[in-house]
Every structure is written in C-alpha cells, then in structure tokens.
Amino acid sequence: MNLPAITIKVLLADDHELFRDGFKMLIKKQQDIEIIGEAENGRELVNFAKELKPDVIVTDIKMPVLDGIEATKTLTKQFPGIGIIALSMFDDEFLIVDMLEAGAKGYLLKNAQKEEIFEAIRSVYNNETYYCNKTSTRLAQMIAKSGFNPYHKKQRVDFSERELEIMRLICQEYSNKEIGEKLFISTRTVEGHRNKIQDKIKAKNMAGIIIYAVKHGIYKL
C-alpha cells in the first residue's frame, strides 16, 4: 500500500504583498510544500498560526503592528513544535541573532535562491537548524556567542583529530585549498572531511560548522 506523501504546511508573513505573491509562485510547483495562509503583520501571524496550525512559519523580521521577533517569542511559547524561519532583506546581523534567540530555527536572506528556500523549509520541518548559505563569518561568530543553542539536547558527536583540525581552520576562515596546503592533503580530501563533519552535525554549510565548533568548545573565539 502506498502511503500518502507528507505535505509541509507553511504560513507566510510579510508586509509586502508583492513579495508574498512571488514567494507563493516559487512554492507552487513543490509537491511536498503548501502555503496555507499569509499574514501582513505580526499580530495577524500569531492569530493565523492559532487557527491554521502550520508546520513551518516563514516570517519577515521587520513588520508593522508586531515585529517578527515579538511574534516569534509568542509563537514559540504557545506552539513550540512549529519551525520558524526568519526572513531578512539585508544581512541585518543583530536582528537575525535576536530572531534565533526568540525561538526561530533558521533564517534566510530574501534574495536566497529558490532551492535554498525549499531546503530551509524541509530542514526546519525535520527539526534541523538552517543557516543561510550567505552567512558571513562575523554573523556565524555572533550566533555562536549568543544565547541561541540548538545543540543542548543533541547527543555527543565524536570527531577524529583530523576533523577537529579542519573545523578549527574553517573557523579561522581558511578555504578548502588553504586547509589542504596547511595540512599537506589534497583539496578533495579536505572536501571529503568537511562533508563528513557536516553529516555528523547535520550542518548544511560553513556557518553550521563554525557555530557548532564554538558552542562545543572546539574553537575559542
């Protein structure tokens, strides 16, 4: 017997109708993702979340009436099972950190590629944290030093000495090629180690490695 495919129910919040329309057009062709409602301010978002019970919320940070940060605090208390993704027009680092501390499980810049948007929604739906691919090292370090910590309930992960070396060098902004030269290994070998590290900690990119390494004392800023 074929089981029905899971559809991720998404509630969208943004005060610009044009952006919401464009976002809905992107999602339309995804068979496993459905926009079930849209809000134009934080108060509407909270009310619609109560009514529609979405799996994932994608919300702008800067909104009228009630901003994304305050709405996220309220929603996290009332509906801890909903995954919230913050949207930022610019790389507004302090607001992104505030959103994560308020309870968001991921963030995206509004100019993110469509495939990254889909990946973020699916990751957060699966209770994984998602950091935008365009995250700067500075922002990753700010998140690492903040009160946001998605790892406190996760099992301990064991790393080889080589993996730990590579994680520390990534935190110091060395490229794969530079890490290879420093450790006398090929760039491809570095990439293999990096992929293995990301698999172990369920990270999608460099930001996830930096935040994990700092939170777990593998690298000290």
Secondary structure, 3 states (H helix, E strand, C coil): CCCCCCCEEEEEECCCHHHHHHHHHHHCCCCCEEEEEEECCHHHHHHHHHHHCCCEEEEECCCCCCCHHHHHHHHHHHCCCCEEEEEECCCCHHHHHHHHHHCCCEEEECCCCHHHHHHHHHHHHCCCCECCCCCCHHHHHHHHHCCCCCCCCCCCCCCCHHHHHHHHHHHCCCCHHHHHHHHCCCHHHHHHHHHHHHHHHCCCCHHHHHHHHHHCCCCCC
